[in-house]
Amino acid sequence: MRMVHLKSILQILSILAAAMKKYFISICIFLISLSCYQVDRNCLPFHEGTFEFTTIVNGSLKTSRFERSELYEVEFFEGKIDTATIRWVNDCECILTKKNPISNQDKRPIRVEILSTKEAEYTFEYALVGDTKNVQRGTTKKIK
């Protein structure tokens, strides 16, 4: 009787081992294929220049233009000009701090991280520094 149980246990283990080999190979192939895909992040060309950013504000499509230099970012939006200092944390992440904040909200710096780049545009995330719940995404085009 013990021999019968032992044989059936060995058969089950054999079937499980074959199934595990099958899935193991599939998982390995999947992981290898993922490692071949790499997002392009050449951020240095976007440290300076003139850019446009389009977003929806209160149900309307709005476009902002901004000029970025080594130390400053000047935004032109609906006839208003806003200047912020820019500090690059690394090649793809910076902190913007408004030079002349009007409210306490304006005093908080904004973290911007470039996630991917294409020829003349980049996709980025932005949020107030320390605010991980309200992260927004956008795409900016370099026009000069």
C-alpha positions as CSV (number, residue, x, y, z in Angstrom):
1,M,0.0,0.0,0.0
2,R,2.8,2.4,0.8
3,M,4.4,1.6,-2.6
4,V,1.2,2.7,-4.4
5,H,1.2,6.0,-2.5
6,L,4.8,6.6,-3.1
7,K,4.4,5.9,-6.9
8,S,1.4,8.3,-7.1
9,I,3.4,11.0,-5.2
10,L,6.3,10.6,-7.6
11,Q,4.0,10.9,-10.6
12,I,2.5,14.1,-9.2
13,L,6.0,15.5,-8.5
14,S,7.1,14.6,-12.0
15,I,4.1,16.4,-13.5
16,L,4.7,19.4,-11.3
17,A,8.4,19.5,-12.2
18,A,7.5,19.4,-16.0
19,A,5.0,22.2,-15.5
20,M,7.5,24.3,-13.5
21,K,10.1,23.9,-16.3
22,K,7.6,25.0,-18.8
23,Y,6.6,28.2,-16.8
24,F,10.2,28.9,-15.8
25,I,11.4,29.0,-19.4
26,S,8.4,31.3,-20.3
27,I,9.2,33.6,-17.4
28,C,12.9,33.8,-18.3
29,I,12.0,34.6,-21.9
30,F,9.6,37.3,-20.8
31,L,12.2,38.9,-18.4
32,I,14.9,38.8,-21.1
33,S,12.5,40.5,-23.6
34,L,11.8,43.2,-21.0
35,S,15.5,43.9,-20.4
36,C,15.9,44.6,-24.2
37,Y,13.4,47.5,-24.1
38,Q,14.9,50.7,-22.8
39,V,13.2,54.1,-22.6
40,D,15.2,56.9,-24.4
41,R,16.2,59.5,-21.8
42,N,18.6,62.0,-23.3
43,C,17.6,64.9,-21.1
44,L,20.6,67.3,-21.6
45,P,19.2,68.9,-24.8
46,F,16.1,70.0,-22.7
47,H,18.0,71.9,-20.0
48,E,17.9,75.1,-22.1
49,G,15.6,76.4,-24.9
50,T,12.1,77.6,-25.6
51,F,9.2,75.1,-25.0
52,E,5.4,74.7,-25.2
53,F,3.2,72.8,-22.9
54,T,-0.5,72.2,-23.6
55,T,-2.9,71.1,-20.9
56,I,-6.6,71.2,-20.0
57,V,-7.5,73.8,-17.4
58,N,-11.2,73.9,-16.3
59,G,-12.3,72.1,-19.4
60,S,-10.4,74.3,-21.8
61,L,-7.2,73.5,-23.7
62,K,-4.5,76.0,-22.7
63,T,-1.0,76.4,-24.0
64,S,1.9,77.8,-22.0
65,R,5.3,78.8,-23.4
66,F,8.4,78.9,-21.4
67,E,12.1,79.7,-21.8
68,R,14.6,77.8,-19.8
69,S,18.2,78.9,-19.3
70,E,20.9,77.5,-17.0
71,L,19.5,79.3,-13.9
72,Y,15.9,80.3,-14.7
73,E,12.7,79.2,-16.3
74,V,10.4,82.1,-17.5
75,E,6.8,81.1,-18.3
76,F,4.4,83.1,-20.5
77,F,0.8,82.1,-19.8
78,E,-2.4,84.1,-20.7
79,G,-0.5,87.4,-20.7
80,K,1.3,86.8,-17.4
81,I,5.0,86.2,-16.9
82,D,6.2,84.0,-14.1
83,T,9.9,83.4,-13.3
84,A,11.3,80.5,-11.3
85,T,14.8,79.4,-10.4
86,I,15.8,76.0,-11.7
87,R,18.1,73.6,-9.9
88,W,19.0,70.3,-11.7
89,V,19.2,67.4,-9.2
90,N,20.5,65.1,-12.0
91,D,20.4,65.2,-15.8
92,C,16.6,64.3,-15.8
93,E,15.2,65.9,-12.7
94,C,14.9,69.5,-11.5
95,I,13.4,71.7,-8.8
96,L,11.5,74.9,-9.8
97,T,11.1,77.6,-7.2
98,K,9.1,80.7,-8.0
99,K,11.1,83.9,-7.6
100,N,8.2,86.1,-6.6
101,P,5.5,83.9,-5.0
102,I,2.2,85.5,-4.3
103,S,0.6,82.8,-2.1
104,N,1.9,80.1,0.3
105,Q,1.1,77.6,-2.5
106,D,3.4,79.5,-4.8
107,K,6.2,79.3,-2.3
108,R,6.4,75.5,-2.5
109,P,8.9,74.2,-5.0
110,I,7.9,71.9,-7.9
111,R,9.8,68.7,-8.7
112,V,9.9,67.9,-12.5
113,E,11.2,64.6,-13.7
114,I,11.7,63.8,-17.4
115,L,10.6,60.3,-18.0
116,S,11.3,59.8,-21.7
117,T,12.5,61.9,-24.6
118,K,12.0,62.0,-28.3
119,E,13.6,64.2,-30.9
120,A,12.1,67.6,-29.8
121,E,9.8,66.6,-27.0
122,Y,9.8,65.0,-23.6
123,T,7.3,63.3,-21.3
124,F,7.5,64.3,-17.7
125,E,6.0,64.1,-14.2
126,Y,5.6,67.1,-11.9
127,A,4.3,67.7,-8.4
128,L,4.9,69.9,-5.4
129,V,8.0,68.7,-3.6
130,G,7.0,66.0,-1.1
131,D,3.5,65.6,-2.6
132,T,3.4,62.0,-4.0
133,K,-0.4,61.9,-4.2
134,N,-0.9,64.6,-6.7
135,V,1.7,63.8,-9.4
136,Q,0.7,65.0,-12.9
137,R,2.1,64.0,-16.3
138,G,2.5,65.9,-19.4
139,T,4.4,66.3,-22.7
140,T,6.5,69.4,-23.6
141,K,7.7,70.3,-27.1
142,K,10.9,72.2,-27.7
143,I,10.3,74.9,-30.3
144,K,13.7,76.6,-30.2
